[in-house]
Amino acid sequence: MSNRATRLAGLYAAIAAVASVLLSPVLALSYFGIPDGAEQLHSGTVRAWATPARDLIGGLLTWAPPERVYATYVQAFALIFPAVFLCARAVRARRPAPGRNERWGWRIALTGYVWGALGLLAALPLLISAPDGDTLAVNLVFLALMLPGMFISAIGSTVLGIALLRSHYTPRLTPWLLTLAFPSMLIIPTVLGHNSLGMVPLLVAWGVSGIQLWRAHDQASPSELAPPLRPEHSRSA
């Protein structure tokens, strides 16, 4: 990536992180308005936040039939998730000689990110003609791309986050949130009712690194963006 492309990827990730914090709750609430999602309201933890939230932002959920509202917010989410892959790829390109665990973390995480992004982008045009998502094509995209992409992303992010913590990567919030990616994608949707809410920590993790990429000068060296590990002989000196 060129320096300009790297900075733009960082800006995209930062914007996507903010957008995910605002969009994911609305997406989840719109999901509860369609037949497939209404059963989530049987959970007390989901009702505890969804009921007052619907009263607060009702207009954002009733401007069209429930299926169209939900499909539109899914499409919006599909436009922000690719920022995760682009920002992670930009950071990886500037990492100096990572160790074995970090290399494997990057491989698994980037594979999951691109797989998930392709799934969401593939669903985007399909939801225009079938907003309820009840078509063979949408189901195939979900099972073949989105579902495995989310699973691989969660595993890879956690492995990568642990490796980046050990290598003292900065900003520190990124590896901490990545380390928590797998439990976040399991626990948060279970408690709050929708998968997009569990993906917010992942988007914020790369958004924080994206701010650093965007602020970096065009001539910034890789070490300024991702400090290298000190050689063993330097540590013992």
DAFEN-V771351 format. One record per pair of residues at least 4 apart in sequence whose C-alpha atoms are under 6 Angstrom apart, sorted by the first residue. I is the first residue (numbers start at 1). GAP is how many residues later the second one is. If there is no record, write none. Layout:
# DAFEN-V771351
I_GAP, I_GAP
This chain:
# DAFEN-V771351
1_4, 1_5, 3_215, 6_84, 7_206, 7_207, 9_77, 9_78, 10_77, 10_200, 10_201, 10_203, 10_204, 11_199, 11_203, 12_71, 13_70, 13_194, 13_197, 14_193, 14_196, 14_197, 16_4, 16_64, 17_186, 17_187, 17_190, 19_4, 20_4, 20_180, 24_172, 24_173, 27_46, 28_166, 30_31, 30_40, 31_6, 31_39, 32_5, 32_6, 33_5, 33_33, 34_4, 34_32, 40_153, 41_5, 41_6, 45_146, 46_4, 46_146, 46_147, 47_4, 50_4, 54_4, 64_5, 67_64, 67_65, 68_63, 71_56, 71_60, 75_49, 78_42, 78_43, 82_35, 83_4, 85_4, 85_28, 85_29, 94_128, 95_131, 96_132, 98_4, 102_58, 102_61, 105_4, 105_51, 105_54, 105_55, 106_4, 108_48, 109_44, 109_47, 109_48, 112_4, 112_37, 112_40, 112_41, 113_40, 115_30, 115_34, 116_29, 116_30, 116_33, 116_34, 118_4, 119_22, 119_26, 119_27, 127_4, 133_5, 140_4, 141_4, 142_4, 142_5, 143_4, 145_4, 149_4, 152_4, 153_4, 154_27, 154_28, 155_27, 156_4, 157_4, 157_21, 158_20, 158_21, 158_23, 161_14, 161_17, 161_18, 162_17, 164_5, 164_11, 165_10, 174_31, 175_4, 177_24, 177_28, 180_4, 183_4, 184_4, 184_14, 185_13, 188_4, 188_10, 189_4, 189_5, 189_6, 189_9, 201_4, 203_4, 206_4, 223_4, 223_5
